[in-house]
């Protein structure tokens, strides 16, 4: 699912382009102010990826990417992305685009089933895609209108994660950066779990929390 948009996805920088291509992205074009330098960089960091690069003025690159980068790709949104073997990640009304992208990157690395989000933020926003390093093609990413029943919700007041086995079919719910879990998510939680944290440390970054939870899945019975 892609929220119904037909606009091409902007891939800002070599890492976003390389990951998208590795996971099957259909590129409409790749452009750079200095194609030779861009191709040399791609060869250095991703010799397995082959792209054709067209020259455009530097101002055009900045306009596309929102800032200076070595190259920019435009790709079609995938009609579907294969789900991973791990739990799904549900982000409850996230606000920070960079954090959302970092969660996608973490989820792709651990093989999450999907990254789901509620609220108004588009999980395919160019800033999110850039923060995710183009890994939207490695894990299904979509916005949802309904919260599934039986989520495993993460909150500081829950039971210690170290005593919890996370099944592979779980939906792991995380609140927004400032406001935490909403009441609708709490109401649908089968269990509330807390990530251990040192006294006087207020919280973890959202992507860090997701990484800890998915690591706990790999270390537990769900990954074996």
N, C-alpha and C positions, 0 to 999 in steps of 0.2 A: 504494500500500500504506500502511496506517495502523497496523500492529502489532495489528490486530484490535480496537482499542478503539472503543466507541460513545459514550464520554463526550464532551461538547461541548468544544471548544477555547476556552480563555479568552484573550480579546484585551484586554490591559491598555493603555489609553490611546488617544488619538486616532490616533496614527501606525500602531499595529497594526491598528486598525479600518479606516482608510482604505486601507491596502495590501491587506488581505484582501478588502475589497469590490472594489477595482479589478481584482483577479485572480480574481474569481468566487466568493468565499466566500458560502455560504448562511447568513445570520445567523438565529439563533433569537430573539435579543433583544439590545437595547442598553440599558444602564441607567446612571443617573447620579444623584448627590445634587442636582445643579443642572442639569436638562435644558436650560434656556435658555442657560446659559453654555457647556455642552458643545456645543450646536448652533452657537453663535456661533464657537467655536474651530474646529469642523469646517469651517464656511463660510470661515474665514480661511485655513486651511492646505490644505483640499481642497474647493474649491467644486464639483468634479465629483462628489463623493460625497454621496448622499442617504440618510439613515437616520432612523428614528423612535426616539426616546429616551424611556424610561420612568423615572419617578422612584422611587428606593429610598433608604432612609436611608444616611447616610455610612458607618455601621458595616458595612452590607451590601456596599458597594463595597470597603472595606478587606478584608473577609473573602474576597471573590471574587478580588481582584487581589493580595492580600498586602501592600497598602499603599495610600495615598491617590492616586487618579488621577482625571482629569476625567470619564472614562466607561469602561465595561467592556462588551465585546461577547461573546456566546456564539455560536459557529459550529459547524456540522457539519464534521467532517474530510472532505476531498474523497476520493472514491473513486479519482480519478486526477488528475494534474497534467501538463500537456504538458511534455515535455523540451525543454531549450534546445539551441542548436546547439554548445555548447562541451563541453570535457571534463567528466567526472564528478569529483567530489571525494570521496575516501574518508578518513574520520577514524578512525584506529586507536585505539579505546578512549579516547575523550575523556572527561575528568572535569569540566571547568568548564562549567557551563550557559551562562554569559554568553558565553564564547568560542565555544561551539557555535552559539549564536544569531547571533553576529557573522559566523561563516563562512556561515551560510545567507543572511544579508543580502548579503555580498560575492558569493556564488555567483549569487544572483538578479540582482544588478546586472550581472554579466558574461555572463549567459546560459548558465550551466553546465547540463550535461545532467541532473545529479542531485547531491544531497548524501547520501552513504551513511555510516553509522557502525557500528562494531562495539562490543561491550561492553554494559554494563548501563544506561547512561544513555538515557533516553527522549528522542529528538530532538524530540518534540512536547510536552515538559514546558512548563508555562506560562511558566517563566522563560526557556526557550529561545525560545519564540514571541515573548515580549516583547523580548528582545535582538535578535531578527530583524526587529522592527518589522512583524510580521504577514506576512512574505514567504514563509511556507511554502506559500502558494497560487501563488507565482510560479516555484517550482522543486521538482521531486519531492524529498521528504525522507523517508528511511526507514532503519531499522536492518536490517543484514544479518548472516547467520550464517556466510557463506562469503566468503572473499577471492578475487576473480577473479585469474586468471593474468595475468602481463604488465603489472603496474602500474608506473607511473613514480613511484618512491618518492623523497621529499625527505628528505635527511639531510646534515648538515654535512660528512661525509666523501665525498660524491659528486662527480661532475664538474660543472664550472661551468655553471650554467643558461644563461649567455649564449651558449654554443655548442650549445644544444639546440633543435631544432624540436619543438614540442609539437603532435601531431595532434589533430584535433577529437574523435576517438573514444578518446582516452587516458583512463585512470583515474589521477588524481593522488593519491597516498597520503601522508598526513601523520601523524606520531606524536603521542602525547599530550603535554601541556604539560610534564610532568616526566620522563617515561620514554622519550620518543622512539618510534621504530618498534619494533614487536614482531618477534620472530624469524619468526613465520608470514608477516608481510607482507614482510619482507626476502627470505624464501625464494621468494616469488612475484613479486619485482620483476624486470622485464626490464632496468631501468636505474635507477641511483641518482644523483640530481641534487642539487646544493647551490646555495642562493641566496647570492650574494655578500654578504659582511658585513665591516664594518670590524674590524681587529684590536682586541682587548680588549673588543669587544661580544659578549656571550655568546650571545644568541639574539634572534629576533623573536617577537612575539606570533603565536599560531596564525592568527588571521584575517589578519594582515599577510602571513604567508607564503603563504596561499592567494591573497590579492589579487595578490601579486607573480607567482605562478605563472600565474594566469589572465590577468594583463596580458601576460606573456610570450607566452601563446597568442595574444592579440589582435594583438600586434606581429609575430608570426611567420607562417609559411606556413599554419598551421592555421586562421587567421581569414580568409583571403583566398580 
